Amino acid sequence: MGNAKTMLLKFTNTGKKTLILFDVYTNCGCTTVDWPKDPFAPGKSGEIKVTYNPTEEGAFNKTIYIYSNASNKQETVKIEGFVIEK
């Protein structure tokens, strides 16, 4: 089907220690992620690039899992929408 869409998940290290993203992945092969591998000092910001490449029309709901050395260790971000073929 094609017509991939990309979004940026922006974040800032609001902690007092250096933030390290250990792993970022998705629950579907149609969604890819590209995340910074360098550490983030307190106050520094970064972006995680998420690309969704639909394979069919209709509703979608994808989850991005973010693992880091932050106190909560794991964050999840959900993206959802509806694909309509032009």
C-alpha positions in Angstrom: 0.0 0.0 0.0 2.8 2.4 0.8 2.7 6.1 1.7 4.7 5.8 4.9 4.3 8.6 7.5 7.0 9.7 9.9 6.7 11.5 13.2 9.1 12.7 15.8 8.7 11.9 19.5 10.5 14.7 21.3 11.8 14.4 24.8 13.9 16.2 27.4 16.0 14.7 30.2 14.4 16.4 33.3 16.3 14.2 35.7 19.5 14.9 37.6 21.6 12.1 36.0 22.6 11.3 32.4 19.7 9.6 30.4 20.6 6.6 28.3 18.1 5.0 25.9 18.9 1.2 26.0 16.3 0.0 23.5 13.3 1.4 21.5 11.2 -1.0 19.5 7.6 -1.5 18.2 5.1 -4.3 18.1 4.8 -4.5 14.3 7.1 -4.8 11.3 5.2 -2.0 9.6 6.5 0.5 12.2 10.2 1.4 12.5 12.0 3.5 15.0 15.3 5.3 14.9 16.6 6.6 18.3 19.7 8.4 19.5 22.3 6.2 21.0 24.3 8.9 22.7 23.6 9.8 26.4 21.6 12.9 27.3 22.9 15.1 30.0 20.3 16.7 32.4 18.3 19.4 30.5 19.3 18.1 27.0 16.6 17.1 24.5 16.3 14.5 21.7 14.0 12.9 19.2 12.9 9.4 18.4 11.9 9.0 14.8 8.8 6.7 14.2 7.8 5.7 10.7 4.5 3.8 10.0 4.1 2.2 6.6 0.5 1.0 6.2 -0.2 -2.3 4.6 -4.0 -2.0 4.4 -6.8 0.5 4.8 -8.5 0.9 8.1 -7.8 1.7 11.8 -4.4 1.1 13.2 -3.0 1.1 16.8 0.8 0.6 17.3 2.9 0.7 20.5 6.4 2.0 20.9 8.4 0.6 23.9 11.2 2.8 25.3 13.7 1.3 27.7 16.1 3.6 29.6 18.0 4.1 32.8 15.3 6.5 34.1 13.6 5.7 37.3 10.6 4.1 35.6 12.8 2.0 33.2 10.1 1.6 30.6 7.7 4.0 28.8 5.2 3.2 26.1 3.8 5.5 23.5 0.8 4.6 21.4 0.1 5.9 17.9 -3.2 5.3 16.2 -5.1 6.5 13.2 -7.1 5.5 10.2 -5.7 4.8 6.7 -7.7 5.8 3.7 -6.4 4.9 0.2 -6.4 7.9 -2.2 
